Amino acid sequence: MNVIVSNKYQSMLESLDIEIIKELNGQFDVDELVANFKNFFFQRMILDITALKDYKNINTIQKLSLSLDMEKVILLLDESSDTTSPQYMSNLISMGIYNFTTNADGILYLYNNPNSYRDVAHLHIINPVNAVQPQQVKTETVYVDRYIEGEPTLTGPRILGIKNVTKQSGATTLTYLMKKQLSTKYSVVAMEVEKSDFRFFNDRELVSVTNSNIKTLINKNLDKDIILLDVNNSKNAEELCTEVIYLIEPSMVKLNRLMIVNSRILNDLKNKKVILNQSLLNNKDVHDFESESRVKIFYNMPPLDERASRQEQLVDFLIKLGFTRLS
């Protein structure tokens, strides 16, 4: 149940081994293409970008993105520098278009393994001089301090997810406190997904969002240095994060309850950033926990004072995550 819209690369697309329900060949205005497919059910659209009139103008693609579900579209780019330049691809990402390639192998890969923002974040440049996002206000490419093997990298906003592993491990409060501390040196927005617990902090800058509009809210905040997401149980939100920290409250009751619900959970957390939150364990206890669980602990976070203006344990944790401006 797929559709193909082709022009220059018609022969390449005809060779794809996928089921086709409808095919168009030629060049089309955006309005003409939308009229053909806006109310037409399809699983995937493989769109040869040269089939769009004036496709080198990024505003043409933006107009298309406002009318079609771009999560279902795999965009085959022209191999010219006009559509494969870093800025052009970054503009695609800003519009929520994550599935684009220049060859048949790439199409088949994306058909079976659609990209999320995490997969293309390294291509995203925040540069409003050339970008199409009207809400962006910065005038230079943003370098975000990002803790990846000790090296800062060029990227868009760092989207950091916070997720409870044991029940009620303090993800909402930690997200609020991280936002409060990071805001002293960075531009930050904090969001919670599918809940409204933020209202208890009396902070109007905290945002509660639904699973269906999380991507829209992220795209509206691409001018920020950092986006914090209390992901709760949203798989969609978790996939949008560039990284996720996983919280375990190491009380006997919560750990035993966790193992009853999912006995393999600790094995699934290997090689991930695991935080012992609201923890009263000392260094020896943490070492014993690591030995027994075979999970490396990224940080042992004690209970925090929500009213304090600066908390050294929290600052130490954020610096370890790579937010070096706080030091």
ROZATI-832497 format. One line per field, with one value per residue (C-alpha): residue number from 1; residue in one letter; x, y, z. Coordinates in steps of 0.05 Angstrom, whole numbers, plus 5000, padded with zeros to 4 digits. Each point is the difference from the previous one (the first is absolute). Layout:
BEGIN
nr NUM,...
rest A,...
u X,...
v Y,...
w Z,...
END
This chain:
BEGIN
nr 1,2,3,4,5,6,7,8,9,10,11,12,13,14,15,16,17,18,19,20,21,22,23,24,25,26,27,28,29,30,31,32,33,34,35,36,37,38,39,40,41,42,43,44,45,46,47,48,49,50,51,52,53,54,55,56,57,58,59,60,61,62,63,64,65,66,67,68,69,70,71,72,73,74,75,76,77,78,79,80,81,82,83,84,85,86,87,88,89,90,91,92,93,94,95,96,97,98,99,100,101,102,103,104,105,106,107,108,109,110,111,112,113,114,115,116,117,118,119,120,121,122,123,124,125,126,127,128,129,130,131,132,133,134,135,136,137,138,139,140,141,142,143,144,145,146,147,148,149,150,151,152,153,154,155,156,157,158,159,160,161,162,163,164,165,166,167,168,169,170,171,172,173,174,175,176,177,178,179,180,181,182,183,184,185,186,187,188,189,190,191,192,193,194,195,196,197,198,199,200,201,202,203,204,205,206,207,208,209,210,211,212,213,214,215,216,217,218,219,220,221,222,223,224,225,226,227,228,229,230,231,232,233,234,235,236,237,238,239,240,241,242,243,244,245,246,247,248,249,250,251,252,253,254,255,256,257,258,259,260,261,262,263,264,265,266,267,268,269,270,271,272,273,274,275,276,277,278,279,280,281,282,283,284,285,286,287,288,289,290,291,292,293,294,295,296,297,298,299,300,301,302,303,304,305,306,307,308,309,310,311,312,313,314,315,316,317,318,319,320,321,322,323,324,325,326,327
rest M,N,V,I,V,S,N,K,Y,Q,S,M,L,E,S,L,D,I,E,I,I,K,E,L,N,G,Q,F,D,V,D,E,L,V,A,N,F,K,N,F,F,F,Q,R,M,I,L,D,I,T,A,L,K,D,Y,K,N,I,N,T,I,Q,K,L,S,L,S,L,D,M,E,K,V,I,L,L,L,D,E,S,S,D,T,T,S,P,Q,Y,M,S,N,L,I,S,M,G,I,Y,N,F,T,T,N,A,D,G,I,L,Y,L,Y,N,N,P,N,S,Y,R,D,V,A,H,L,H,I,I,N,P,V,N,A,V,Q,P,Q,Q,V,K,T,E,T,V,Y,V,D,R,Y,I,E,G,E,P,T,L,T,G,P,R,I,L,G,I,K,N,V,T,K,Q,S,G,A,T,T,L,T,Y,L,M,K,K,Q,L,S,T,K,Y,S,V,V,A,M,E,V,E,K,S,D,F,R,F,F,N,D,R,E,L,V,S,V,T,N,S,N,I,K,T,L,I,N,K,N,L,D,K,D,I,I,L,L,D,V,N,N,S,K,N,A,E,E,L,C,T,E,V,I,Y,L,I,E,P,S,M,V,K,L,N,R,L,M,I,V,N,S,R,I,L,N,D,L,K,N,K,K,V,I,L,N,Q,S,L,L,N,N,K,D,V,H,D,F,E,S,E,S,R,V,K,I,F,Y,N,M,P,P,L,D,E,R,A,S,R,Q,E,Q,L,V,D,F,L,I,K,L,G,F,T,R,L,S
u 5000,5054,5002,5056,5007,5059,5033,5075,5010,4941,5042,5031,4933,4969,5054,4979,4973,4940,4925,4973,4928,5008,5055,5007,5056,5016,5006,4944,4983,4993,4926,4991,5038,4961,4934,5019,5021,4972,4940,5033,5021,5071,5053,5060,5010,5067,5008,5052,5015,5009,4926,4985,5002,5048,5027,5065,4961,4993,4934,4971,5016,4974,4933,4997,5016,4941,4951,5026,5022,5075,5012,4972,5043,5070,5032,5048,5047,5033,5074,5017,5027,4934,4964,5057,5033,5004,4954,4946,4999,4999,4939,4965,5013,4972,4935,4996,5025,5048,4996,5041,5054,5035,4997,4957,5035,4985,4927,4993,5036,4954,4940,5015,5034,4970,5044,4983,5030,5055,5025,5009,5016,5073,4979,4959,5029,4966,5015,4940,5033,4985,4949,4925,4979,4972,5006,5075,5035,5074,5047,5055,5009,4991,5052,4970,5046,4984,5032,5018,5068,5021,4993,4949,4964,4962,4926,4932,4968,5022,4936,5010,4947,4989,4964,4979,5020,4974,4932,4998,5075,4998,5006,4952,5035,5069,4979,4975,5064,5044,4962,5006,5075,5016,4960,5054,5048,4960,4934,4956,4929,4973,4941,4961,4963,4929,4997,4988,5043,5039,4942,5021,5065,4965,5049,4966,5060,4988,4961,4952,4989,4963,5034,4969,5028,5068,5036,4965,5021,5072,5001,4975,5059,5058,5031,5014,5066,4966,4932,4985,4946,4967,4981,4957,4975,5003,5041,4991,5031,5057,5018,5003,5054,5073,5013,4961,5018,4966,4982,5000,4980,5041,4953,4988,4925,5005,5055,4963,4936,5039,5029,4932,4972,5060,5055,5043,4998,5069,5031,4965,5033,5071,5041,4947,5004,4970,4991,4986,4951,4977,5055,5028,5053,5073,5057,5007,4926,5003,5058,4961,4939,5042,5031,4932,4962,5057,4977,5049,4972,5011,4984,4976,4952,4979,4932,5002,4973,4949,5006,5075,5027,5063,5011,5070,4981,4953,5053,5052,4951,4985,5075,5011,4945,5042,4968,5068,4975,4976,5070
v 5000,5050,5056,5025,5070,5002,5043,5000,4935,4961,4939,4995,5002,4950,4950,5001,4935,5028,4996,5060,5022,5064,5033,5069,5024,5071,5067,5026,5062,4989,5015,4948,4947,5014,4996,4931,4972,5040,4953,4939,4945,4974,4967,5036,5052,4997,5070,5018,5072,5019,4984,5064,5065,5050,4946,5037,5053,4973,5037,4952,4942,5038,5010,4925,4983,5041,4959,4928,4954,5002,4941,4958,5033,4976,5057,4981,5060,5023,4985,5072,5047,5038,4946,4965,5060,5000,5060,4970,4935,5038,5039,4934,4977,5066,4984,4931,4964,4946,4948,5022,4966,5002,4927,4937,4965,5059,4998,4926,5011,5058,4961,4947,5044,5071,5053,5038,5068,4963,4969,5066,5048,5001,5032,5055,5070,5058,5059,5047,5041,4944,4958,5002,4998,5069,4991,4992,5063,4983,5027,4949,4925,4974,4958,4960,4970,4926,4944,4950,4969,5066,5040,5056,4988,5045,4986,5030,5001,4945,4961,4965,4950,4982,4935,4963,4926,4985,5029,5074,5007,5076,5014,5059,5034,4987,5028,5063,5008,4988,5053,5048,4990,4998,5064,5040,4987,4971,5012,4941,4975,4942,4958,4942,4951,4975,5026,5067,4994,5062,5043,4987,5039,5066,5013,5026,4981,4926,4968,4941,4967,4942,4943,5024,5071,4988,5005,5066,5030,4977,5032,5065,5000,4986,5066,4973,4971,4944,4966,4958,4946,4964,4944,4958,4940,5033,4959,5055,5052,4953,4990,5076,5007,5005,4963,4974,4993,4945,5009,4945,5013,4947,4984,4926,5005,5035,4955,4937,5027,5017,4929,4969,5043,4991,4953,5019,5075,5007,4961,5047,5060,4978,5053,5053,5061,4973,5047,4979,5055,5021,4953,4992,4950,5012,4984,4929,4988,5026,4954,4941,5020,5001,4932,4968,5032,5003,5070,5058,5059,5067,5041,4990,5057,5014,5032,5073,5063,5028,5070,5008,5048,4958,4928,4975,4927,5020,5046,4945,4952,5051,5014,4925,5000,5051,5067,5033,5071,4985,4987
w 5000,4978,4949,4957,4972,4951,4948,4988,5040,4971,4980,5070,5034,4952,5022,5073,5027,5037,4988,4961,4999,4961,4959,4969,4954,4980,5034,5045,5039,5075,4997,4945,5038,5064,4963,4976,5067,5058,5008,4970,5048,4991,5043,4970,4945,4964,4973,4948,5019,4927,4990,5037,4961,5031,5047,5012,5037,5071,5007,4950,5046,5060,4964,4986,5073,5024,4959,5002,5057,4988,5046,4943,4947,4978,4962,4945,4993,4936,5006,4982,5054,4999,5041,5034,5032,5076,5005,4954,5039,5066,4975,4984,5071,5027,4965,5031,4937,5023,4944,4941,4958,4932,4978,4996,5058,5044,4980,5018,5066,5019,4977,5052,5052,5000,5031,5063,5018,5038,4936,4963,5058,4980,4934,5032,5000,5034,4954,4991,4946,4951,5037,4990,5073,5015,5076,4998,5025,5004,4947,5003,4999,5071,5033,5057,5053,4989,5040,4947,5013,5031,4936,4985,4934,4951,5008,5010,5069,5046,5013,5067,5023,5074,5013,5063,5002,5069,5013,5021,5002,4996,4925,5002,5058,4972,4932,5035,5041,4940,4961,5058,5006,4926,4987,5035,4942,4942,4964,5023,4992,5042,4979,5030,4955,5013,5071,5036,5062,4981,5024,5072,4991,4983,4944,4937,4957,5011,4943,5003,4932,4970,4963,4934,5003,5031,4932,4984,5067,4990,4931,5030,5049,4953,5020,5071,5023,5039,4999,5062,4992,5058,4952,5048,4960,4931,4951,4949,5047,5018,4927,4989,5053,4982,5065,5060,5074,5038,5073,5053,5071,5036,5057,5014,4989,4932,4975,5019,4968,4937,4994,5008,4944,4953,5022,4939,5009,5031,4942,4952,5035,4986,4964,5015,5046,5064,5059,5071,5019,5070,5023,5070,4978,5016,4952,5025,4992,4929,4984,5028,4959,4937,5015,5014,4943,4949,4983,5001,5039,4966,5063,5071,5014,5072,5018,4977,5031,4950,5030,4996,4947,4987,5019,4993,4989,4943,4970,5004,4964,4945,4989,4994,4946,4963,5019,5014,5005,5071,5026
END
